[in-house]
Every structure is written in C-alpha cells, then in structure tokens.
Amino acid sequence: QVQLVESGGGLVQAGGSLRLSCAASGRTFNRYTMGWFRQAPGKEREFVAAIRWIGGSTSYTDSVKGRFTISRDNAKNTVYLQMNSLKPEDTAVYYCAADTRVTLGTMSRPYEYDYWGQGTQVTVSS
C-alpha cells in the first residue's frame, strides 16, 4: 500500500510556472506507475501525465504536451509535475495517483489507479 501527499499548488499568472510534488510512502515506490490528473469545477477528472516504473516512459494529454514535464525520483519516493506556460484553462485541483498494474494502454484512465492523494489547487489568472 502507498500513501500520497501532493504539494506545490498555488495562484500564478498566465504564462507562469509551478512545480507540483507528490511524496509517496512505502518501500516499493519504484514499482508504481505514477499519474497526475486534474479536476476543474463541474468537470470530470481528466488525465494530465503519467510515468511508468518500467523504463520511465511517459505519457501526456495533448493539451499539456510541450508545457508540462513529469519526472520521478525513486530515491526520494517523489514524482514531480513541472508546469510551464500555464493557461487559465489549467486551473483545477491536481491529484497524484499510483498503481502497479497500469499499462501503456491504460495509464490515462483514472479508474485504473488504486491510490490517490488529497489534491492540490492550481489557479491560473488571466
């Protein structure tokens, strides 16, 4: 089992940057695929990015490609989401998720992840 705690959210102007962190407990962090999802008010939770524990391959939703970068530090049990060139439409609660079973084909599906953090608010002003 793993527990996840996100941090790094806040208020930023359009064009600015934020770096989200997700600290995980548990000794087998390096066995988990880690994902970032977001949920805006009145909308469904959507996939943002994910990084697999096998080979470190990554995946991004189209709207953040070239602006966001997901990375992980297995020694620190932490996954990061570097967000650059932020837009007002990036405003949402951002959640970190983990699971050992997701594949390249399923890593964008929120229901594939068993473990979730409490979320961190990101607000981008225009």
PyMOL commands that place a pseudoatom at each C-alpha (Angstrom):
pseudoatom trace, name=CA, resn=GLN, resi=1, chain=A, elem=C, hetatm=0, pos=[0.000, 0.000, 0.000]
pseudoatom trace, name=CA, resn=VAL, resi=2, chain=A, elem=C, hetatm=0, pos=[1.111, 3.565, -0.618]
pseudoatom trace, name=CA, resn=GLN, resi=3, chain=A, elem=C, hetatm=0, pos=[0.059, 6.964, 0.690]
pseudoatom trace, name=CA, resn=LEU, resi=4, chain=A, elem=C, hetatm=0, pos=[0.398, 10.055, -1.481]
pseudoatom trace, name=CA, resn=VAL, resi=5, chain=A, elem=C, hetatm=0, pos=[0.730, 13.709, -0.467]
pseudoatom trace, name=CA, resn=GLU, resi=6, chain=A, elem=C, hetatm=0, pos=[0.735, 16.471, -3.079]
pseudoatom trace, name=CA, resn=SER, resi=7, chain=A, elem=C, hetatm=0, pos=[2.214, 19.934, -2.657]
pseudoatom trace, name=CA, resn=GLY, resi=8, chain=A, elem=C, hetatm=0, pos=[3.258, 22.908, -4.737]
pseudoatom trace, name=CA, resn=GLY, resi=9, chain=A, elem=C, hetatm=0, pos=[-0.063, 24.250, -5.911]
pseudoatom trace, name=CA, resn=GLY, resi=10, chain=A, elem=C, hetatm=0, pos=[-0.960, 27.913, -5.771]
pseudoatom trace, name=CA, resn=LEU, resi=11, chain=A, elem=C, hetatm=0, pos=[-2.019, 31.020, -7.651]
pseudoatom trace, name=CA, resn=VAL, resi=12, chain=A, elem=C, hetatm=0, pos=[0.002, 32.060, -10.689]
pseudoatom trace, name=CA, resn=GLN, resi=13, chain=A, elem=C, hetatm=0, pos=[-0.487, 34.411, -13.605]
pseudoatom trace, name=CA, resn=ALA, resi=14, chain=A, elem=C, hetatm=0, pos=[-0.933, 33.099, -17.117]
pseudoatom trace, name=CA, resn=GLY, resi=15, chain=A, elem=C, hetatm=0, pos=[2.441, 32.276, -18.629]
pseudoatom trace, name=CA, resn=GLY, resi=16, chain=A, elem=C, hetatm=0, pos=[3.925, 31.439, -15.258]
pseudoatom trace, name=CA, resn=SER, resi=17, chain=A, elem=C, hetatm=0, pos=[5.226, 28.172, -13.866]
pseudoatom trace, name=CA, resn=LEU, resi=18, chain=A, elem=C, hetatm=0, pos=[4.582, 25.852, -10.947]
pseudoatom trace, name=CA, resn=ARG, resi=19, chain=A, elem=C, hetatm=0, pos=[6.170, 22.614, -9.842]
pseudoatom trace, name=CA, resn=LEU, resi=20, chain=A, elem=C, hetatm=0, pos=[3.943, 20.064, -8.159]
pseudoatom trace, name=CA, resn=SER, resi=21, chain=A, elem=C, hetatm=0, pos=[5.383, 17.343, -5.975]
pseudoatom trace, name=CA, resn=CYS, resi=22, chain=A, elem=C, hetatm=0, pos=[3.864, 14.080, -4.815]
pseudoatom trace, name=CA, resn=ALA, resi=23, chain=A, elem=C, hetatm=0, pos=[5.568, 12.342, -1.935]
pseudoatom trace, name=CA, resn=ALA, resi=24, chain=A, elem=C, hetatm=0, pos=[4.817, 8.661, -1.545]
pseudoatom trace, name=CA, resn=SER, resi=25, chain=A, elem=C, hetatm=0, pos=[5.181, 6.388, 1.432]
pseudoatom trace, name=CA, resn=GLY, resi=26, chain=A, elem=C, hetatm=0, pos=[6.027, 2.735, 1.069]
pseudoatom trace, name=CA, resn=ARG, resi=27, chain=A, elem=C, hetatm=0, pos=[9.115, 0.760, 0.278]
pseudoatom trace, name=CA, resn=THR, resi=28, chain=A, elem=C, hetatm=0, pos=[8.163, -0.267, -3.248]
pseudoatom trace, name=CA, resn=PHE, resi=29, chain=A, elem=C, hetatm=0, pos=[7.601, 3.168, -4.764]
pseudoatom trace, name=CA, resn=ASN, resi=30, chain=A, elem=C, hetatm=0, pos=[9.738, 2.280, -7.737]
pseudoatom trace, name=CA, resn=ARG, resi=31, chain=A, elem=C, hetatm=0, pos=[7.227, -0.429, -8.661]
pseudoatom trace, name=CA, resn=TYR, resi=32, chain=A, elem=C, hetatm=0, pos=[4.379, 2.031, -9.136]
pseudoatom trace, name=CA, resn=THR, resi=33, chain=A, elem=C, hetatm=0, pos=[3.302, 3.839, -12.238]
pseudoatom trace, name=CA, resn=MET, resi=34, chain=A, elem=C, hetatm=0, pos=[2.589, 7.408, -11.162]
pseudoatom trace, name=CA, resn=GLY, resi=35, chain=A, elem=C, hetatm=0, pos=[-0.012, 9.622, -12.730]
pseudoatom trace, name=CA, resn=TRP, resi=36, chain=A, elem=C, hetatm=0, pos=[-1.198, 13.209, -12.473]
pseudoatom trace, name=CA, resn=PHE, resi=37, chain=A, elem=C, hetatm=0, pos=[-4.858, 14.002, -13.014]
pseudoatom trace, name=CA, resn=ARG, resi=38, chain=A, elem=C, hetatm=0, pos=[-6.850, 17.207, -12.628]
pseudoatom trace, name=CA, resn=GLN, resi=39, chain=A, elem=C, hetatm=0, pos=[-10.432, 18.151, -11.978]
pseudoatom trace, name=CA, resn=ALA, resi=40, chain=A, elem=C, hetatm=0, pos=[-11.977, 21.543, -12.624]
pseudoatom trace, name=CA, resn=PRO, resi=41, chain=A, elem=C, hetatm=0, pos=[-15.291, 22.560, -11.032]
pseudoatom trace, name=CA, resn=GLY, resi=42, chain=A, elem=C, hetatm=0, pos=[-18.201, 20.861, -12.752]
pseudoatom trace, name=CA, resn=LYS, resi=43, chain=A, elem=C, hetatm=0, pos=[-15.948, 18.688, -14.882]
pseudoatom trace, name=CA, resn=GLU, resi=44, chain=A, elem=C, hetatm=0, pos=[-14.798, 15.103, -14.759]
pseudoatom trace, name=CA, resn=ARG, resi=45, chain=A, elem=C, hetatm=0, pos=[-11.355, 14.164, -13.567]
pseudoatom trace, name=CA, resn=GLU, resi=46, chain=A, elem=C, hetatm=0, pos=[-9.006, 14.126, -16.527]
pseudoatom trace, name=CA, resn=PHE, resi=47, chain=A, elem=C, hetatm=0, pos=[-5.608, 12.652, -17.257]
pseudoatom trace, name=CA, resn=VAL, resi=48, chain=A, elem=C, hetatm=0, pos=[-2.641, 15.006, -17.362]
pseudoatom trace, name=CA, resn=ALA, resi=49, chain=A, elem=C, hetatm=0, pos=[0.515, 12.886, -17.401]
pseudoatom trace, name=CA, resn=ALA, resi=50, chain=A, elem=C, hetatm=0, pos=[1.955, 9.585, -16.214]
pseudoatom trace, name=CA, resn=ILE, resi=51, chain=A, elem=C, hetatm=0, pos=[5.320, 7.923, -15.836]
pseudoatom trace, name=CA, resn=ARG, resi=52, chain=A, elem=C, hetatm=0, pos=[5.841, 4.180, -15.703]
pseudoatom trace, name=CA, resn=TRP, resi=53, chain=A, elem=C, hetatm=0, pos=[8.213, 2.477, -13.342]
pseudoatom trace, name=CA, resn=ILE, resi=54, chain=A, elem=C, hetatm=0, pos=[9.404, 0.223, -16.155]
pseudoatom trace, name=CA, resn=GLY, resi=55, chain=A, elem=C, hetatm=0, pos=[11.828, 2.247, -18.231]
pseudoatom trace, name=CA, resn=GLY, resi=56, chain=A, elem=C, hetatm=0, pos=[10.384, 5.573, -17.103]
pseudoatom trace, name=CA, resn=SER, resi=57, chain=A, elem=C, hetatm=0, pos=[8.278, 6.021, -20.212]
pseudoatom trace, name=CA, resn=THR, resi=58, chain=A, elem=C, hetatm=0, pos=[5.915, 8.960, -20.067]
pseudoatom trace, name=CA, resn=SER, resi=59, chain=A, elem=C, hetatm=0, pos=[2.571, 9.969, -21.487]
pseudoatom trace, name=CA, resn=TYR, resi=60, chain=A, elem=C, hetatm=0, pos=[0.821, 13.335, -21.669]
pseudoatom trace, name=CA, resn=THR, resi=61, chain=A, elem=C, hetatm=0, pos=[-2.559, 14.592, -22.633]
pseudoatom trace, name=CA, resn=ASP, resi=62, chain=A, elem=C, hetatm=0, pos=[-2.367, 16.664, -25.817]
pseudoatom trace, name=CA, resn=SER, resi=63, chain=A, elem=C, hetatm=0, pos=[-3.269, 19.959, -24.138]
pseudoatom trace, name=CA, resn=VAL, resi=64, chain=A, elem=C, hetatm=0, pos=[-0.141, 19.940, -21.948]
pseudoatom trace, name=CA, resn=LYS, resi=65, chain=A, elem=C, hetatm=0, pos=[2.441, 18.494, -24.336]
pseudoatom trace, name=CA, resn=GLY, resi=66, chain=A, elem=C, hetatm=0, pos=[5.425, 20.790, -24.614]
pseudoatom trace, name=CA, resn=ARG, resi=67, chain=A, elem=C, hetatm=0, pos=[4.430, 22.700, -21.470]
pseudoatom trace, name=CA, resn=PHE, resi=68, chain=A, elem=C, hetatm=0, pos=[4.345, 20.087, -18.677]
pseudoatom trace, name=CA, resn=THR, resi=69, chain=A, elem=C, hetatm=0, pos=[7.012, 17.566, -17.721]
pseudoatom trace, name=CA, resn=ILE, resi=70, chain=A, elem=C, hetatm=0, pos=[6.538, 14.602, -15.407]
pseudoatom trace, name=CA, resn=SER, resi=71, chain=A, elem=C, hetatm=0, pos=[9.535, 13.097, -13.652]
pseudoatom trace, name=CA, resn=ARG, resi=72, chain=A, elem=C, hetatm=0, pos=[10.276, 10.867, -10.709]
pseudoatom trace, name=CA, resn=ASP, resi=73, chain=A, elem=C, hetatm=0, pos=[13.000, 10.428, -8.136]
pseudoatom trace, name=CA, resn=ASN, resi=74, chain=A, elem=C, hetatm=0, pos=[12.776, 6.894, -6.818]
pseudoatom trace, name=CA, resn=ALA, resi=75, chain=A, elem=C, hetatm=0, pos=[15.393, 7.580, -4.154]
pseudoatom trace, name=CA, resn=LYS, resi=76, chain=A, elem=C, hetatm=0, pos=[13.135, 10.285, -2.712]
pseudoatom trace, name=CA, resn=ASN, resi=77, chain=A, elem=C, hetatm=0, pos=[9.860, 8.451, -3.374]
pseudoatom trace, name=CA, resn=THR, resi=78, chain=A, elem=C, hetatm=0, pos=[8.644, 11.554, -5.171]
pseudoatom trace, name=CA, resn=VAL, resi=79, chain=A, elem=C, hetatm=0, pos=[7.077, 12.345, -8.518]
pseudoatom trace, name=CA, resn=TYR, resi=80, chain=A, elem=C, hetatm=0, pos=[7.044, 15.845, -9.960]
pseudoatom trace, name=CA, resn=LEU, resi=81, chain=A, elem=C, hetatm=0, pos=[4.983, 17.775, -12.455]
pseudoatom trace, name=CA, resn=GLN, resi=82, chain=A, elem=C, hetatm=0, pos=[6.758, 20.816, -13.854]
pseudoatom trace, name=CA, resn=MET, resi=83, chain=A, elem=C, hetatm=0, pos=[4.161, 23.109, -15.388]
pseudoatom trace, name=CA, resn=ASN, resi=84, chain=A, elem=C, hetatm=0, pos=[5.309, 25.930, -17.645]
pseudoatom trace, name=CA, resn=SER, resi=85, chain=A, elem=C, hetatm=0, pos=[3.423, 28.426, -19.800]
pseudoatom trace, name=CA, resn=LEU, resi=86, chain=A, elem=C, hetatm=0, pos=[0.361, 27.968, -17.648]
pseudoatom trace, name=CA, resn=LYS, resi=87, chain=A, elem=C, hetatm=0, pos=[-3.024, 28.941, -19.018]
pseudoatom trace, name=CA, resn=PRO, resi=88, chain=A, elem=C, hetatm=0, pos=[-6.281, 29.814, -17.236]
pseudoatom trace, name=CA, resn=GLU, resi=89, chain=A, elem=C, hetatm=0, pos=[-7.739, 26.556, -18.541]
pseudoatom trace, name=CA, resn=ASP, resi=90, chain=A, elem=C, hetatm=0, pos=[-5.135, 24.673, -16.483]
pseudoatom trace, name=CA, resn=THR, resi=91, chain=A, elem=C, hetatm=0, pos=[-6.956, 25.807, -13.338]
pseudoatom trace, name=CA, resn=ALA, resi=92, chain=A, elem=C, hetatm=0, pos=[-8.044, 22.722, -11.393]
pseudoatom trace, name=CA, resn=VAL, resi=93, chain=A, elem=C, hetatm=0, pos=[-7.349, 20.546, -8.410]
pseudoatom trace, name=CA, resn=TYR, resi=94, chain=A, elem=C, hetatm=0, pos=[-4.402, 18.349, -9.323]
pseudoatom trace, name=CA, resn=TYR, resi=95, chain=A, elem=C, hetatm=0, pos=[-4.229, 14.820, -7.991]
pseudoatom trace, name=CA, resn=CYS, resi=96, chain=A, elem=C, hetatm=0, pos=[-1.407, 12.347, -7.826]
pseudoatom trace, name=CA, resn=ALA, resi=97, chain=A, elem=C, hetatm=0, pos=[-2.215, 8.666, -8.352]
pseudoatom trace, name=CA, resn=ALA, resi=98, chain=A, elem=C, hetatm=0, pos=[-0.323, 5.392, -8.165]
pseudoatom trace, name=CA, resn=ASP, resi=99, chain=A, elem=C, hetatm=0, pos=[-0.791, 1.816, -9.206]
pseudoatom trace, name=CA, resn=THR, resi=100, chain=A, elem=C, hetatm=0, pos=[1.363, -1.185, -10.024]
pseudoatom trace, name=CA, resn=ARG, resi=101, chain=A, elem=C, hetatm=0, pos=[-0.829, -2.648, -12.755]
pseudoatom trace, name=CA, resn=VAL, resi=102, chain=A, elem=C, hetatm=0, pos=[-1.454, 0.140, -15.240]
pseudoatom trace, name=CA, resn=THR, resi=103, chain=A, elem=C, hetatm=0, pos=[-0.013, -0.346, -18.706]
pseudoatom trace, name=CA, resn=LEU, resi=104, chain=A, elem=C, hetatm=0, pos=[0.874, 1.994, -21.513]
pseudoatom trace, name=CA, resn=GLY, resi=105, chain=A, elem=C, hetatm=0, pos=[-2.625, 1.453, -22.807]
pseudoatom trace, name=CA, resn=THR, resi=106, chain=A, elem=C, hetatm=0, pos=[-4.411, 2.156, -19.538]
pseudoatom trace, name=CA, resn=MET, resi=107, chain=A, elem=C, hetatm=0, pos=[-2.303, 4.770, -17.764]
pseudoatom trace, name=CA, resn=SER, resi=108, chain=A, elem=C, hetatm=0, pos=[-4.633, 7.603, -18.792]
pseudoatom trace, name=CA, resn=ARG, resi=109, chain=A, elem=C, hetatm=0, pos=[-7.683, 6.042, -17.150]
pseudoatom trace, name=CA, resn=PRO, resi=110, chain=A, elem=C, hetatm=0, pos=[-8.320, 7.296, -13.594]
pseudoatom trace, name=CA, resn=TYR, resi=111, chain=A, elem=C, hetatm=0, pos=[-10.231, 4.158, -12.589]
pseudoatom trace, name=CA, resn=GLU, resi=112, chain=A, elem=C, hetatm=0, pos=[-7.097, 2.085, -13.215]
pseudoatom trace, name=CA, resn=TYR, resi=113, chain=A, elem=C, hetatm=0, pos=[-5.353, 3.686, -10.222]
pseudoatom trace, name=CA, resn=ASP, resi=114, chain=A, elem=C, hetatm=0, pos=[-5.934, 2.380, -6.711]
pseudoatom trace, name=CA, resn=TYR, resi=115, chain=A, elem=C, hetatm=0, pos=[-4.122, 5.065, -4.713]
pseudoatom trace, name=CA, resn=TRP, resi=116, chain=A, elem=C, hetatm=0, pos=[-4.805, 8.806, -4.711]
pseudoatom trace, name=CA, resn=GLY, resi=117, chain=A, elem=C, hetatm=0, pos=[-3.577, 11.881, -2.931]
pseudoatom trace, name=CA, resn=GLN, resi=118, chain=A, elem=C, hetatm=0, pos=[-5.812, 14.567, -1.470]
pseudoatom trace, name=CA, resn=GLY, resi=119, chain=A, elem=C, hetatm=0, pos=[-5.150, 17.034, -4.280]
pseudoatom trace, name=CA, resn=THR, resi=120, chain=A, elem=C, hetatm=0, pos=[-3.578, 20.467, -4.569]
pseudoatom trace, name=CA, resn=GLN, resi=121, chain=A, elem=C, hetatm=0, pos=[-5.264, 23.538, -6.045]
pseudoatom trace, name=CA, resn=VAL, resi=122, chain=A, elem=C, hetatm=0, pos=[-3.722, 25.244, -9.064]
pseudoatom trace, name=CA, resn=THR, resi=123, chain=A, elem=C, hetatm=0, pos=[-5.250, 28.559, -10.094]
pseudoatom trace, name=CA, resn=VAL, resi=124, chain=A, elem=C, hetatm=0, pos=[-4.052, 30.436, -13.181]
pseudoatom trace, name=CA, resn=SER, resi=125, chain=A, elem=C, hetatm=0, pos=[-5.238, 34.010, -13.531]
pseudoatom trace, name=CA, resn=SER, resi=126, chain=A, elem=C, hetatm=0, pos=[-5.586, 35.733, -16.894]
for i in range(1, 126): cmd.bond("trace and resi %d" % i, "trace and resi %d" % (i + 1))
show_as sticks, trace
zoom trace
